[in-house]
Amino acid sequence: MIADDPYIAKDACEAIDVEYEPLPVVVNPQAAAAADAPVIRDDKENQDGNLIYNWEVGDAEGTDRAFEEADLVSRLQLHYPRSHPSPIECCGSIADFNRSTSKLTVYMTTQAPHIIRAAVALVAELPEHMIRIISPDIGGGFGNKVPIYPGYVCSILASILLERPVKWIEDKTGNLISTGFARDVYLDGELALRRDGKILGMRNAHARRPRRILRRRPAQQVQDRPDALDVRLLRRPRRAPGRPRHVHEQGPGGVAYRCSFR
């Protein structure tokens, strides 16, 4: 909706009746990887799942050998939850297309003006040297102001069609609803450790089944009998107040223990 006044535009939007067709959803990577999960990008040809890509770096054979020779294999699962950048200043842009010069000037709250210019050239069907992206000081970005949002595109196309400057300013509600969220990462890693604490290798625990099982042992037994167990304690630095501290030990016969105590 384009109007001379933002309040007129908001009133006009209330007169629009939108019909939504509910679609199947997935809310986390585990659900997306399930065999019966709906395919999110069903618009892509030959897309039969939600896997984006496989990425492997390093020496696979050397890593396997390090885990075979390790005194202890320690596994840790982490979840970095979904977060919102929530900048003080929301997204916004002013697009000004000059028909006489065929030049487009866009003021916008972007963190990536050069990338934006390349993308705008494709949308506006203008060569890059005819586009000027001006990114002044912005009230926070945190990665939130790198993508190209629909509001940018709408203001640019509207300016080209109307041959006048068009402003789009996002309100806080729109920012919270439409801004790209960050992370929501699930990590599952393994370390191949030597008895003296040296790290021999690391890998994604999903890639292969662990060769040793981390078993739980009461913390008091470990504290009372460290010499009898012939262990070397590997303490994890920095822990939140009141949270358990985890210690990994290597016991006799190659049996690994994972103990938690406060």
VENURBEL-V420513 format. One record per residue. N is the residue number from 0. RES is the residue in one letter. PHI is phi in whole degrees, 0 to 359 (999 if undefined). OMEGA is omega in whole degrees, 0 to 359 (* if undefined). Layout:
BEGIN
n->N res->RES phi->PHI omega->OMEGA
n->N res->RES phi->PHI omega->OMEGA
END
This chain:
BEGIN
n->0 res->M phi->999 omega->181
n->1 res->I phi->242 omega->181
n->2 res->A phi->211 omega->178
n->3 res->D phi->284 omega->183
n->4 res->D phi->224 omega->182
n->5 res->P phi->297 omega->180
n->6 res->Y phi->288 omega->176
n->7 res->I phi->295 omega->180
n->8 res->A phi->296 omega->179
n->9 res->K phi->295 omega->178
n->10 res->D phi->296 omega->180
n->11 res->A phi->293 omega->180
n->12 res->C phi->298 omega->180
n->13 res->E phi->292 omega->180
n->14 res->A phi->274 omega->181
n->15 res->I phi->272 omega->179
n->16 res->D phi->257 omega->183
n->17 res->V phi->252 omega->175
n->18 res->E phi->255 omega->182
n->19 res->Y phi->253 omega->175
n->20 res->E phi->253 omega->181
n->21 res->P phi->299 omega->179
n->22 res->L phi->240 omega->176
n->23 res->P phi->299 omega->183
n->24 res->V phi->231 omega->170
n->25 res->V phi->230 omega->188
n->26 res->V phi->246 omega->178
n->27 res->N phi->205 omega->182
n->28 res->P phi->299 omega->180
n->29 res->Q phi->298 omega->179
n->30 res->A phi->293 omega->180
n->31 res->A phi->291 omega->182
n->32 res->A phi->272 omega->181
n->33 res->A phi->294 omega->184
n->34 res->A phi->297 omega->183
n->35 res->D phi->260 omega->182
n->36 res->A phi->289 omega->176
n->37 res->P phi->293 omega->179
n->38 res->V phi->282 omega->184
n->39 res->I phi->289 omega->181
n->40 res->R phi->265 omega->179
n->41 res->D phi->284 omega->177
n->42 res->D phi->275 omega->182
n->43 res->K phi->268 omega->181
n->44 res->E phi->291 omega->178
n->45 res->N phi->62 omega->178
n->46 res->Q phi->269 omega->184
n->47 res->D phi->249 omega->179
n->48 res->G phi->196 omega->182
n->49 res->N phi->255 omega->178
n->50 res->L phi->286 omega->181
n->51 res->I phi->280 omega->180
n->52 res->Y phi->195 omega->172
n->53 res->N phi->256 omega->183
n->54 res->W phi->229 omega->180
n->55 res->E phi->225 omega->177
n->56 res->V phi->229 omega->177
n->57 res->G phi->97 omega->182
n->58 res->D phi->259 omega->184
n->59 res->A phi->296 omega->182
n->60 res->E phi->294 omega->178
n->61 res->G phi->297 omega->179
n->62 res->T phi->293 omega->177
n->63 res->D phi->300 omega->180
n->64 res->R phi->295 omega->179
n->65 res->A phi->297 omega->180
n->66 res->F phi->287 omega->177
n->67 res->E phi->293 omega->184
n->68 res->E phi->269 omega->185
n->69 res->A phi->291 omega->173
n->70 res->D phi->284 omega->183
n->71 res->L phi->210 omega->172
n->72 res->V phi->248 omega->182
n->73 res->S phi->252 omega->183
n->74 res->R phi->243 omega->181
n->75 res->L phi->223 omega->177
n->76 res->Q phi->251 omega->181
n->77 res->L phi->231 omega->174
n->78 res->H phi->230 omega->174
n->79 res->Y phi->263 omega->190
n->80 res->P phi->291 omega->178
n->81 res->R phi->301 omega->181
n->82 res->S phi->221 omega->179
n->83 res->H phi->250 omega->181
n->84 res->P phi->300 omega->177
n->85 res->S phi->48 omega->177
n->86 res->P phi->290 omega->177
n->87 res->I phi->298 omega->180
n->88 res->E phi->261 omega->178
n->89 res->C phi->283 omega->180
n->90 res->C phi->287 omega->179
n->91 res->G phi->190 omega->179
n->92 res->S phi->202 omega->171
n->93 res->I phi->233 omega->180
n->94 res->A phi->257 omega->182
n->95 res->D phi->223 omega->178
n->96 res->F phi->261 omega->180
n->97 res->N phi->260 omega->184
n->98 res->R phi->295 omega->184
n->99 res->S phi->291 omega->181
n->100 res->T phi->253 omega->184
n->101 res->S phi->60 omega->179
n->102 res->K phi->255 omega->180
n->103 res->L phi->243 omega->176
n->104 res->T phi->244 omega->181
n->105 res->V phi->230 omega->171
n->106 res->Y phi->267 omega->182
n->107 res->M phi->208 omega->179
n->108 res->T phi->273 omega->183
n->109 res->T phi->243 omega->175
n->110 res->Q phi->264 omega->185
n->111 res->A phi->222 omega->185
n->112 res->P phi->298 omega->183
n->113 res->H phi->288 omega->176
n->114 res->I phi->294 omega->179
n->115 res->I phi->300 omega->181
n->116 res->R phi->299 omega->179
n->117 res->A phi->297 omega->180
n->118 res->A phi->289 omega->179
n->119 res->V phi->297 omega->179
n->120 res->A phi->300 omega->179
n->121 res->L phi->289 omega->183
n->122 res->V phi->287 omega->184
n->123 res->A phi->275 omega->182
n->124 res->E phi->57 omega->177
n->125 res->L phi->235 omega->174
n->126 res->P phi->293 omega->185
n->127 res->E phi->300 omega->183
n->128 res->H phi->289 omega->177
n->129 res->M phi->262 omega->182
n->130 res->I phi->240 omega->177
n->131 res->R phi->238 omega->177
n->132 res->I phi->256 omega->180
n->133 res->I phi->248 omega->181
n->134 res->S phi->244 omega->179
n->135 res->P phi->284 omega->175
n->136 res->D phi->301 omega->182
n->137 res->I phi->240 omega->182
n->138 res->G phi->274 omega->179
n->139 res->G phi->93 omega->179
n->140 res->G phi->222 omega->177
n->141 res->F phi->57 omega->181
n->142 res->G phi->88 omega->181
n->143 res->N phi->295 omega->185
n->144 res->K phi->254 omega->172
n->145 res->V phi->268 omega->184
n->146 res->P phi->293 omega->174
n->147 res->I phi->258 omega->182
n->148 res->Y phi->268 omega->182
n->149 res->P phi->304 omega->180
n->150 res->G phi->299 omega->176
n->151 res->Y phi->300 omega->183
n->152 res->V phi->297 omega->181
n->153 res->C phi->298 omega->181
n->154 res->S phi->294 omega->179
n->155 res->I phi->293 omega->180
n->156 res->L phi->296 omega->178
n->157 res->A phi->295 omega->179
n->158 res->S phi->294 omega->179
n->159 res->I phi->293 omega->181
n->160 res->L phi->286 omega->184
n->161 res->L phi->272 omega->182
n->162 res->E phi->57 omega->176
n->163 res->R phi->205 omega->179
n->164 res->P phi->297 omega->179
n->165 res->V phi->230 omega->181
n->166 res->K phi->252 omega->172
n->167 res->W phi->231 omega->178
n->168 res->I phi->235 omega->181
n->169 res->E phi->275 omega->174
n->170 res->D phi->269 omega->186
n->171 res->K phi->294 omega->179
n->172 res->T phi->298 omega->178
n->173 res->G phi->297 omega->179
n->174 res->N phi->296 omega->181
n->175 res->L phi->292 omega->183
n->176 res->I phi->276 omega->193
n->177 res->S phi->255 omega->182
n->178 res->T phi->293 omega->177
n->179 res->G phi->296 omega->179
n->180 res->F phi->281 omega->184
n->181 res->A phi->246 omega->167
n->182 res->R phi->64 omega->196
n->183 res->D phi->63 omega->185
n->184 res->V phi->253 omega->175
n->185 res->Y phi->250 omega->183
n->186 res->L phi->243 omega->179
n->187 res->D phi->220 omega->187
n->188 res->G phi->236 omega->179
n->189 res->E phi->232 omega->174
n->190 res->L phi->242 omega->172
n->191 res->A phi->265 omega->188
n->192 res->L phi->243 omega->173
n->193 res->R phi->263 omega->185
n->194 res->R phi->301 omega->182
n->195 res->D phi->276 omega->176
n->196 res->G phi->97 omega->179
n->197 res->K phi->287 omega->178
n->198 res->I phi->273 omega->181
n->199 res->L phi->270 omega->181
n->200 res->G phi->184 omega->177
n->201 res->M phi->214 omega->180
n->202 res->R phi->197 omega->175
n->203 res->N phi->284 omega->184
n->204 res->A phi->293 omega->180
n->205 res->H phi->286 omega->185
n->206 res->A phi->291 omega->182
n->207 res->R phi->216 omega->178
n->208 res->R phi->288 omega->178
n->209 res->P phi->300 omega->180
n->210 res->R phi->273 omega->176
n->211 res->R phi->227 omega->181
n->212 res->I phi->256 omega->176
n->213 res->L phi->274 omega->183
n->214 res->R phi->256 omega->180
n->215 res->R phi->271 omega->177
n->216 res->R phi->221 omega->181
n->217 res->P phi->307 omega->185
n->218 res->A phi->298 omega->184
n->219 res->Q phi->298 omega->179
n->220 res->Q phi->295 omega->179
n->221 res->V phi->292 omega->181
n->222 res->Q phi->292 omega->184
n->223 res->D phi->281 omega->188
n->224 res->R phi->229 omega->180
n->225 res->P phi->294 omega->181
n->226 res->D phi->290 omega->181
n->227 res->A phi->294 omega->180
n->228 res->L phi->278 omega->182
n->229 res->D phi->54 omega->185
n->230 res->V phi->246 omega->170
n->231 res->R phi->237 omega->186
n->232 res->L phi->280 omega->176
n->233 res->L phi->246 omega->186
n->234 res->R phi->269 omega->177
n->235 res->R phi->274 omega->183
n->236 res->P phi->288 omega->174
n->237 res->R phi->56 omega->175
n->238 res->R phi->226 omega->180
n->239 res->A phi->292 omega->179
n->240 res->P phi->303 omega->178
n->241 res->G phi->83 omega->179
n->242 res->R phi->267 omega->180
n->243 res->P phi->296 omega->172
n->244 res->R phi->260 omega->183
n->245 res->H phi->254 omega->179
n->246 res->V phi->232 omega->178
n->247 res->H phi->254 omega->181
n->248 res->E phi->232 omega->173
n->249 res->Q phi->248 omega->182
n->250 res->G phi->262 omega->181
n->251 res->P phi->298 omega->176
n->252 res->G phi->76 omega->177
n->253 res->G phi->77 omega->179
n->254 res->V phi->272 omega->182
n->255 res->A phi->262 omega->179
n->256 res->Y phi->233 omega->172
n->257 res->R phi->235 omega->185
n->258 res->C phi->239 omega->177
n->259 res->S phi->236 omega->176
n->260 res->F phi->208 omega->184
n->261 res->R phi->255 omega->*
END
